[in-house]
């Protein structure tokens, strides 16, 4: 028997509440856990919400009649088809909208009757009234249903965001892992809630973590630039975090409580989607423009400087000419074995030691804040990016001088390597290879920790009107095949920005959108000429990656060329 496929869109999402309620045969009280609607229970939940931090949220340990929920779980696992979805912000197995249950043939609806019953119960007037009273959010739509079934298995995750899309009002999740096996926190998959450090800006670390628990229900009011949350990656193979996740919406036109001004509430803060479009970027460092016509070859001084750290293969005049021709043809280059062997081996030894000390060589969710030592500091906000960044006096003039600890040589080594990439000699080499006129640059040395770090797709403000030359040196302490296959994340992806995309969805990194994907390899330099409007991101590094992605990322402003 073929599994049921739920379409992602349907007119059923706007089905009149009276029509939907005709299919609701069982009393609401029989669906939910005994005593849920008691006045004392409501008051206890309301008091808990008022005191909750980092923002108002509610956790109900037992929501649904246990026997019914077990039948719902069986309905799903036996009959429902899931689609694997992955973008820069998430990886998950998901069904279509459960609003589409109404349009299924009778035999398929019968196989999902317990799921159908639960869906109707969640959007019933009685339960919506409970949610409204507990959260204090006001009336909720009974006509617009918006929920799906999700499976997070090994490697699945959802990064930091605030859920502000359309007219969502309350976000909720009902956990349905194996009811007969305890879900251990070490498995990952926890719902993480982040405090706000300033208007519209999330802290780098969560303060609340809610691991999956059978029949547990969590909900919170959706607020732009405030309701920041994420879902931890699921680490072990064979463990499935099954859940029903969805939203209650503002009342729709024609429903009790409808108010056109409700849309204004969503404009009071800056949503995570809006922040993505702005990004958090350093200003460019200006220098005397080097025109491509000014340099015909590397000087003796340039060669003496570069040969101390760079593979001399890439300094040969004939090889340089070949690299330049390849770059002209494809607008990108990937150069392997860039560093001199001694320098590379020293870096590998140092990064491997750091990854081992921080516990990153084991497949497990790491501790937030791990890896912060020496000159390495957390760079956020996680609504757009999170990684460790090597700080310098130039980047942080007011920061106290960092003290190198005995167990950290990476700060000193990468500081020296960054200086090489910022040197005039390397800039001359870039001009010869790219044949571009370089006007200014900015640079970051980064460490992407497994289970924690990433950047999300965005377009630099400067890239809206001109081309940028991206120069990225990458290194991993264990150059294993899983890095090159991209299955552990950490890859550099370029994708087209389509102005016609629906603003209510997060941009995808699917095959149609990806222009170029560069796996993370050890000792490799990539050059990419980024056209106007092209987005770039570093995919979230999986907790199973067995080490960090280390890189030095430079962006150069270029003069317009044909």
N, C-alpha and C positions, 0 to 999 in steps of 0.2 A: 504494500500500500504506500503510495507516494506521500511524502510529508506535505503538510499544508503550507502554501506560500502566501504570506500576507503582503499585499502591495504597500508601497510606501506612501501613496497618496490615494485619497478616495473622497467622494462626496459624503461618505459616512461621518467625516469629521465635523460636519455641520448639520448632522441629522437632528431634527427636533427632539427635544427631551421627552415629549409625550409619546412619540413613536417608539423611542428606545425603551421607555419604561414598560411597554406592553410585554416585552420579553422577560421582564424581571418578575419571577414567580415567587421567590423565597423571601421571607421577612429579612430585613437587613440584619437584625439581631442574630439570626442563625448563621450569618456569614462571618461575623466578627467575633473576637474573643469575648467571653462572657464578662459583663460588667464594663465594657469599653464606653458605653454611652451613659453610665451613671453620672450624676451631677458631681459627686465627690471626685471621680476619676477625671472629669473635665477640668475641675478646679485645680487638681494636682498638676495636670499637664500644663495648664495655663501659667501657674506659678513657676514651674520649671522652665518654661520658655522665657518668661520675664527675666530670670536670673542667668540664663544660658550665655556663655561666651564661646568664641569671640564675637558672635552675633546670635540673634535669637533663632534657636532651632529646637526641634523636639525629637526625642527618641522613645518609641513605644516598643517594649521588649516582646510583647505578644499581641499581634494585631488580628490575625485571622483564626477562625476555628481550625485547630490543628489537623483534624481529619480531612477537612475540605482542602487545606493548602497542600497536603500530601497528594491529593488527587489532582490538584492544579499542576503540581510539579510533574506528575506522571503524564498528564495530558500534553504538557510542553515537550518533554523529552521523547515521547513516543510519536508525536504527530507534527511538530513544528519544524520548519526549515529555517536555518540561520544563515546570514550572509556575513562573510568576513569583511570588515571595513577598516581601513587605515588611512590616516591623514597625518599632518605634522603634529596634531594635538592628541590623537587617540589611536588605539588599536583595540577592536572589540568585535565580537560575533553578535549580530543583532537581527531581530525580526522587523517586519514592517509595523506600522501603527496598528494597535489593537482595535482602533475604531473600525477597522475593516472586517472585523469578525461578523458584523451585521450582514455583510454582502456575501458571505460564504454559502455554498450549497448546503442543503439540509444535512447530508451525511457527514460533511466536514465539520459543520457546526456541532453536531452531536458528539464527535470525537473530542471536541474542545469545550464541552458544555460547562465543565468546572471552571476553566479559565474565563469563559464568557460570563459565568455567574459572578466571579470575583471582580472582573472589570466593571460590571454594572453596579456592584456594591460600592466600589471605590468612588464612582461618579454619581452615586445616589444622593438625593437631597439630604438624607440624614447624615451621611458621612461628610458631605461638603459643609454642612452646618457645623459639624464637630471641628473640622479643619479650620474653618473661618473663626470660630470662637477661640480655639486654642492659640492660633497664630495672631489673631487680631487683624487679619488682612482684609476683612470686608467680604462682600458676596463673591461667589465663584460661579463660573459658567458650568451648567449641567449639559450644555449642548455641544461644546467643543471638548472632545476627549483627545488625549495626547499622551500615549504611553506605549512602551514596547518591552519585549523580553530581551535581556542581554546575558550573554555568557562571557565572562572574563576567564580565559584559561591562560596557560603559560605565556608570558610576554605581553598580555593585554594590559592596557593602562588608559588613563584619562588625565590630561595635564590641567594645570590651574586655569580656571575661568569663573565667570560669575553667573552663567546661565541666562543672561539677558538676551532674549531673542523674541521678537514679536510682542505679544501681550501676555507672556507667561507671568503668573503671579506667585505660585507656590510650587517648589520642586519637591519630589518625593522619591523614595526608593524602598522597595520591599525585598528583603533578602530571602533567598531560597536555596542556600547550599545544602549539601547532604544532611538531612535532619538527624541521622543516626551517627554522624561523625563530627566531633568538635572541629571547628575551623580555627587553627592556631594563628595568632598574630604574625608569626614568622612566615606564613604563606603569602603575606601581602594582601592586596585587595581592599584595604581599609579606605573608608571615606574620610578625607582629611579636610579640616576647616581652617582657613587662614585669617588672622586678624588684619585690620587695615592700619598701616603705619602713617599714612597721610591721605588726604582726599583722593579716592580712586586708585590707591596704590596698595597692593598686597604685600604683607611681610614675606620674607624669603622662606620661612619655615612655618608649618602648621602648629597650632596649639591644641587641637582636638583631633583624635583619631578614633574612628568607629569601625572596628573589624567586623566583617560579615558574621551574622548570627541568625540561625534559623528563625523565621517568622518575626524578625525585627523590622521595624518601620521607622524611617527617619525622614524628616521634612523641614524645610525652611522657606521663608519668604524670599522671593527673588528681588534683589535690589541692585541697580547698576553701580558698578565700582565698589561693591561692598560684600556681596554674598560669595566670596571667593572660596573655591573648594577644588579638590582633585580626587582621583581614585588611584591608589597605589597599584603598581604592577603586581600581577600574580606571578610568583616565582616558580613553584614546583610544577613538574610535569604531572598530569593526571588529576590535578585539583581544579574544579570548576566552580567559579563564583556565579551562580545563577541568580538573577534578580529581575524584578519588574520595576522599571524606572519610568517616570513621567512627570507631567505638570498639570496643575490646575490653572485655568486662565481667567482673566477678567470676564465678567458677564458680556455676552455678545449682544448686538443690537436686537431688541425685541425681548430680551430676558430681563427679569426682575433684577434691579441693581445696575443696569447698564448706564454708564456715564462716559460720554465722549472725552471728558477731561482726564479720564484715567490714563490716557496715553502720555499726559504730561508728567506723570509719576516716573515714567521710564526715561525721561529726559533730565531728571534732576541730578543724576550722576553720570559718570563716564563709564560705559560698559567696557568689558575686556576686549570685545571686538574693536571698539573705537580706539582703545589704547594700542592694539596691534598695528593699526594703520599708522600710528605716530612713531612707535618704537622708542628706544632709549639709546642714543648714539652720541659718541664723542664728537667734538668739532674737529675739522680737518686741520692738520698742522701745515702751515704755508711755508714754502721755500722757493728759492729762485727756480723758475720754470726751466726744465731741461728739454730742449727741443730734439726730436729724433734726428733732425738734420745736423745737429751739432756734434754728434758722436758717430764716428765711423768704425772705431774699434776700441777695445779696452787698452788703457794706458799701462805702462809698466807698474805704476803705483797701484792701479786697480787690480792687476793680476797678482801682485804681491799680497794685497789685502785679502782678496777672495780665496786664494789658494791655501790660506791658513785654515779654512774651515769647509770650503766647498769642493765637491768632486771635480777634479781638474778636467774630466771629460766634457763638462759643460762650459769650460773656459776656452776650449780650442776654437780657433776662428772659423774653421770649416763647419764644425758642429754647431756653432752659434748661428751660422747662416742657415743651416738646415732647420734648426729650431724656429727661427724667424719665419721661414717659408711655411712650416707646418702651422704656426700660430696664425699666419695670415689666411690660411685656407680654412681653419676650423674655429678660430677665435678662442681656442683653449689648448692647454698643454698639460700633461702629467709627466713629471720627471722623477724617476725612481732613483734611490741611492744618492740623494742630494749631498749628504754630509760626508766628510772624510771619515773613514772607518773608526779611527781612534775616538773622535768626538762623538760619533753615533753610539759606539759601545759604552762610553761613559754616561751618555744620556739614558740609554736603555737600563744600565745598572741602577742608576739613581731613580728612575721612574718605577722600575719594578720593585725596588725596595719600598718606595712610598706607597704603591698600590698594595703591597703585602702588609705593611704596617696598618693601613686603613681598612683592611679586611675586604678589599675589592677583588681579590683573586678567588673568592668563594661566591657561589651563586646564592645570594641572600640580599634582602633589602637592607641597605646601609643606614646608619644613624644620620639624621639631619645634622648638619654642621661638621661632619667628619671631613678630614682633609684640610681644615683651616689651620695653617701653620706658616711660619716664616713670612713671606710676602704674599701668600695666597689668601685672597678674601672672596667672600660670596658676592657675585654680581647678579642682580635681579633687575626688575621685579619679575617673579615667575609667571606673571600673566603674559609675558613676552619672551622671557629667557631666564635661565639659571645655570650658572657654572662658576667655577673658581677662576678668578682673574689675578694675574701677577700684577701687583700694584707697584707704581714707581712714584717718585717725588713729583715728576712732571704731571702725572695723572691725578695724584692726590696730594697737593702741596701742603694741606693742613694735617695730614695723617702723621702720627708719631712714627719715628724710624722703627721699622720692623726688626726684630732680633732673630737672626738665623739660629735655629736650634740644631743640636747635634744630629738629629735624625732627618734633617732637611737640607739636601744639597741642590734640590731642584730649583729653588728660588734663584740661587746664584748662577747655576748653569743656564737656565732659560733667560735670565737677565742679560747674560753675555751673548746668547744666541739672538735675542731680540735686537741687541745693538748691532749685530752683523747685518740683520735684515734692514735696519734703518740707515745703514752706512751709505755714503755717497757712491762708493764703488759698486754696491749691489744695485743702486738706482741706475747707474750707468749700464750695468748688465741687463736690467729690465728694459731699458730704452732700446738697446741693441736687439733684444729678442722680440719685443712687441712692436717696435717702430712707432710707438705712441709718444706724444708730448705729455709729460707728467707735470701736474701743477701743484699738487698737495697730497697728503696721505694721513691716515690714522692707523693705529696698530693696537692689537690686544693679544696677549699671551694667555691661553686658556687651558683649563683642565676640565673635561667633562666626566664627572664621576658616574659610574654605573648605578642605575636605579634612582638617579636624582636630576641629571642635567640635560639641557637641550636649548635650542633657540627655536622660535616659531616663525613661520613665513611672514615676511614683511618686505616692504619696498623702502630703501633709504630715501630720505627727503631729497638728497642731492641727485639721486638716480631718476627723479621725475623729469629732469630736463637734460641730462647728459649721460654718457657712458662712464662706467666705473671699471677699473681693472682690479679684480680680486686676486690676491696672491696669498695662498694658504699652504703653510708647511705643517704636515701632520705626522704624528708619531704615536705608536702604541707599544707598551712594554712587552706584550706578547702578541706577535704578528701571526695570529692563527686564522684558518680559512673562514671562520664564522664572521670575522670582520669584513673580509673581502666579498662575502656573499650578501652582506647588508642585513642578515637576519638578526644581528644584535644591535642594530641601529648605529648611531654615530656617524652615519654617512652625510655628506654634503650634497644637498639637492637644490637645483635651480628649477623654477617653474614659472610659467607664464601667468601674468596677472590679467584676468579677463574682467573688464569693466562691466560686463553684462551679468556677472555672477550675482545670484541672489544674496543680498546683504545679510539675510537671516541665517545663513549657514556658514560654518567654518570652511575655509578653503581646503581643497583636497590635494594630496600629492599623488594622485593616481597616475596611471601610465599616460593618459591623454594630456595631463597638465605638466608632467615632468619633462623639462628640456634636457637636463643633464643630471646624472647621479654619479657621485664620486665616492666609492667605498673608502673607508678609513684604512690606510696602509701605513706601515712604518717607513719613515725616512723618505717621504714623497712630497714634492712641491707641485702645486697645481696653479695654473694661470688661467683665469677665465675673464673674458671681456663681457661685462654684463650690460646689455642694452637697457634702454629706458623702460621702466615699469616691471622689470624682471625681479621676481622674489627669490629669496634664498633662505635656507634654514639648515641647522644641524639636527638630525633626527634624534629624539630621546634615546639615550644609551641604556640598554637593557641591564637589569641587575645580574643577568647571566653572562655578561660580556667578558668577565674574568679580567678586568683591568680598565683603566681610564683611556679616553681619547685625549691626547695632549696636542695642542696646535698653536701656531703663531699666525694670526690672520691680519693681513694688511689690505686696505682699500686705497686706491689711488684715483684722484680726480684727473680725468684726461681732457685734452683739447679735442674738440669735435674733428672727426676724420671721416672721409668717405668710406 
